[in-house]
Amino acid sequence: MILIVLFLLHWYFSLFCQSFFLHRYAAHQMFSMNKFWERFFYVFTWICQGSSYLSPRAYAILHRMHHAYSDTPKDPHSPHHTENLFTMMWKTKNIYNDYFSFKLKPEDRFSKDVPDWGKFDLFADSMTVRVGWGVFYVLIYVLSISVFELPGTHWWMYFLLPIHFLMGPVHGAIVNWSGHKYGYANFDNNDMSKNSLLLDVLMLGELFQNNHHKLPNRANFAVKWYEFDPTYPVVKLLHASGIIRLRTA
């Protein structure tokens, strides 16, 4: 049981950082925060994503491109211009790496005012650090299953390790694939974005893609009375506490 709890904590904390910090803050600037809190969430995102840490700068560039070119051949991660889920992930990885390494220079509109802590990104992206996180995950599982044989642990739980290793890209793949293929549409956005209501319990509001593409600067991704964005109440709480400042219109 302890490993299932660990997996769920890793899943949802990593996903929260992607939704709150990388998506709503870095890419869309739905709210502001001071430099201290920005650096705090940089480190918090690294801790939560671990071996699959995604640079806020590179993430923001790709996501802004995704909105500008949604479901066209220029979209960096549309499921409608790749053969399958894995080729979409590979294509996204290559484009991400090109912008992360400055091999490609983005248009100004895609890189304007994105958060950028270059030295930290280089540290977090290093192979030594990524492998270190991977070893850490493996040790927890080996100690829990094979050494101490904790109650509720089983050999099949080792199959959860690849998801730990690739948590950030796994979340991105689910959102980009399901959010543009399955579900319903509240708005005609001239793309294939969908709201995957039933799946969104796993994705903290990120699968209300149709709503989000219609209202890209709206911090609450839910629109209809029966929709609920679990990340938005946390955003409101952080705003009320003064840690962030929501944009006004």
Secondary structure as GFF3:
##gff-version 3
##sequence-region A 1 249
A	DSSP	alpha_helix	2	17	.	.	.	ID=ss1
A	DSSP	pi_helix	18	27	.	.	.	ID=ss2
A	DSSP	beta_strand	31	32	.	.	.	ID=ss3
A	DSSP	alpha_helix	35	49	.	.	.	ID=ss4
A	DSSP	three_ten_helix	50	52	.	.	.	ID=ss5
A	DSSP	alpha_helix	56	68	.	.	.	ID=ss6
A	DSSP	three_ten_helix	79	81	.	.	.	ID=ss7
A	DSSP	alpha_helix	85	100	.	.	.	ID=ss8
A	DSSP	alpha_helix	108	111	.	.	.	ID=ss9
A	DSSP	alpha_helix	118	125	.	.	.	ID=ss10
A	DSSP	alpha_helix	127	142	.	.	.	ID=ss11
A	DSSP	pi_helix	143	147	.	.	.	ID=ss12
A	DSSP	three_ten_helix	155	160	.	.	.	ID=ss13
A	DSSP	alpha_helix	161	165	.	.	.	ID=ss14
A	DSSP	alpha_helix	167	178	.	.	.	ID=ss15
A	DSSP	three_ten_helix	199	202	.	.	.	ID=ss16
A	DSSP	alpha_helix	209	214	.	.	.	ID=ss17
A	DSSP	alpha_helix	231	240	.	.	.	ID=ss18
A	DSSP	beta_strand	245	246	.	.	.	ID=ss19
###
